Amino acid sequence: SLDSGRIERNAAPSGSICDAIVTPQPGELTFPILSRLAGPGLVVSDEEALRAVAQAFLRLKVVAEPGGAVALAAALYRADQIDGEDVIVVLSGGNIDPAMFARALETLT
């Protein structure tokens, strides 16, 4: 949607562990705001999101769900795609079940 400049539907509305941030399409109210203020965005894999969940826990002592850790994943694993030296990351959502959390921690072993 940001690339084309118009609201487009998500071709893959499910299938990611980052289910909290997968939406059918941008909202009518939020899309104009994002178009005006947001950058191009980055894509991270489910594996990178899981690794970011584990890093947040081990290094920051913060529990985040995969969808809430995608910004950290982008900063950690896609730094070459980010302009500038300073990066602000928001971590959110502790709604992660024990099996998914264990899976995240296993990515670092």
Phi, psi and chi 1 to 4 in degrees:
 res  aa     phi    psi   chi1   chi2   chi3   chi4
   1 SER       -  -44.6  -66.4      -      -      -
   2 LEU   -65.4  -38.1  -69.4  174.3      -      -
   3 ASP   -64.6  -45.1  -91.5  -11.2      -      -
   4 SER   -83.8  -19.5   70.2      -      -      -
   5 GLY    82.5   10.0      -      -      -      -
   6 ARG  -142.4  157.3   59.9 -173.8  167.0   80.9
   7 ILE   -67.4  126.3  -66.9  175.3      -      -
   8 GLU  -125.9  151.7  -63.9 -167.3   30.6      -
   9 ARG   -81.2  146.3  -68.4 -159.0   53.5   82.6
  10 ASN   -72.9  124.4 -173.9   -7.5      -      -
  11 ALA   -74.1  -19.8      -      -      -      -
  12 ALA  -128.3   78.0      -      -      -      -
  13 PRO   -74.5    1.7   27.9  -33.6      -      -
  14 SER  -153.5  177.2   64.9      -      -      -
  15 GLY   103.1   -0.8      -      -      -      -
  16 SER  -109.5  150.1  172.2      -      -      -
  17 ILE   -73.5  -10.6   61.1  167.9      -      -
  18 CYS   -91.9   48.4  -59.8      -      -      -
  19 ASP   -62.0  -23.6   56.0  -11.5      -      -
  20 ALA   -68.3  -20.8      -      -      -      -
  21 ILE  -115.4    2.8   61.5  170.1      -      -
  22 VAL   -86.3  118.2  176.2      -      -      -
  23 THR  -124.1  157.4   59.3      -      -      -
  24 PRO   -63.1  -37.5  -18.4   27.3      -      -
  25 GLN  -169.8  161.9   66.9 -173.6   44.3      -
  26 PRO   -63.7  152.0  -17.6   27.7      -      -
  27 GLY   -77.5  154.1      -      -      -      -
  28 GLU   -61.5  -34.3  -64.0  -73.2  -22.6      -
  29 LEU   -82.5  -38.7  -64.7  174.4      -      -
  30 THR   -83.2  -28.1   56.2      -      -      -
  31 PHE   -59.9  -45.8 -178.5   69.2      -      -
  32 PRO   -60.6  -34.2  -21.3   31.1      -      -
  33 ILE   -68.1  -47.3  -63.4  166.3      -      -
  34 LEU   -61.9  -41.0  -72.4  169.9      -      -
  35 SER   -59.7  -37.3  -64.6      -      -      -
  36 ARG   -80.7  -36.2 -166.4  173.5   81.1 -114.9
  37 LEU  -112.9  -22.2  -60.1  174.5      -      -
  38 ALA   -88.0  153.7      -      -      -      -
  39 GLY   -79.8 -170.0      -      -      -      -
  40 PRO   -70.6  -20.2   25.8  -33.5      -      -
  41 GLY    85.5  159.7      -      -      -      -
  42 LEU  -130.6  154.2  -63.1  173.9      -      -
  43 VAL  -110.1  131.2  175.2      -      -      -
  44 VAL  -120.4  154.6  -61.2      -      -      -
  45 SER   -82.3  164.2   67.3      -      -      -
  46 ASP   -59.0  -39.5  -77.7   -5.3      -      -
  47 GLU   -61.6  -41.9  179.3   72.3   15.1      -
  48 GLU   -67.0  -37.8  -70.7  166.7  -29.8      -
  49 ALA   -63.3  -42.3      -      -      -      -
  50 LEU   -63.2  -42.4  -78.5  175.1      -      -
  51 ARG   -63.7  -36.0  -72.3  176.3   30.1 -146.4
  52 ALA   -68.0  -37.9      -      -      -      -
  53 VAL   -57.8  -46.7  166.6      -      -      -
  54 ALA   -64.8  -43.5      -      -      -      -
  55 GLN   -63.5  -40.8  -68.5  -71.5   -5.1      -
  56 ALA   -60.0  -41.7      -      -      -      -
  57 PHE   -70.3  -49.9  177.3   71.3      -      -
  58 LEU   -69.8  -38.5  -66.5  173.3      -      -
  59 ARG   -97.7  -33.0  -63.5 -175.4 -178.5  -88.7
  60 LEU  -108.6  -11.5  -55.7  173.0      -      -
  61 LYS    61.1   40.0  -53.5  -56.3 -178.8 -146.7
  62 VAL  -122.2  134.8  173.3      -      -      -
  63 VAL   -97.2  123.8  175.1      -      -      -
  64 ALA  -131.2  148.6      -      -      -      -
  65 GLU   -82.3  161.7   61.7 -169.1   62.6      -
  66 PRO   -53.5  -46.4  -28.7   36.8      -      -
  67 GLY   -63.7  -28.8      -      -      -      -
  68 GLY   -82.2   -5.8      -      -      -      -
  69 ALA  -111.2    6.0      -      -      -      -
  70 VAL   -66.7  -33.9  -65.9      -      -      -
  71 ALA   -65.3  -40.7      -      -      -      -
  72 LEU   -64.5  -41.0  179.4   59.1      -      -
  73 ALA   -59.9  -42.6      -      -      -      -
  74 ALA   -63.1  -42.7      -      -      -      -
  75 ALA   -66.2  -38.0      -      -      -      -
  76 LEU   -78.4  -41.8  -69.5  172.7      -      -
  77 TYR  -113.0   -5.0  -50.2  117.9      -      -
  78 ARG  -130.4   28.4  -56.1  -62.7  172.0  126.7
  79 ALA   -56.6  -31.4      -      -      -      -
  80 ASP   -67.4  -13.1   61.2  -34.3      -      -
  81 GLN  -101.0    4.2  -63.2  175.7   37.1      -
  82 ILE  -107.4  128.2  -61.8  172.6      -      -
  83 ASP   -80.4  144.8  -67.7  -27.3      -      -
  84 GLY    91.1  172.2      -      -      -      -
  85 GLU   -95.6  -32.2  -62.5  -78.0  -35.5      -
  86 ASP  -100.2  134.1  -59.5  -42.9      -      -
  87 VAL  -131.8  133.1  175.7      -      -      -
  88 ILE  -109.0  129.9  -63.0  171.1      -      -
  89 VAL  -121.2  134.1  169.7      -      -      -
  90 VAL  -107.4  124.0  175.8      -      -      -
  91 LEU  -101.6  141.2  -72.9  168.0      -      -
  92 SER  -150.2  165.3   65.0      -      -      -
  93 GLY    72.9  109.9      -      -      -      -
  94 GLY   -99.8   17.7      -      -      -      -
  95 ASN   -85.6   73.5 -173.5   20.5      -      -
  96 ILE  -128.9  129.9 -176.2  169.5      -      -
  97 ASP   -78.1  158.3   64.1   64.0      -      -
  98 PRO   -56.7  -38.3  -27.2   35.1      -      -
  99 ALA   -65.8  -41.3      -      -      -      -
 100 MET   -68.4  -38.0 -176.1   66.4   69.8      -
 101 PHE   -64.6  -42.8 -167.6   65.1      -      -
 102 ALA   -62.0  -41.2      -      -      -      -
 103 ARG   -60.6  -40.2 -176.2  174.0  158.0 -163.2
 104 ALA   -62.9  -47.4      -      -      -      -
 105 LEU   -63.0  -32.5  -66.4  176.7      -      -
 106 GLU   -67.4  -18.1  -71.4  171.3    0.4      -
 107 THR   -69.4  -17.9   65.2      -      -      -
 108 LEU   -99.2    1.0  -60.3  179.5      -      -
 109 THR   -97.6      -   58.1      -      -      -
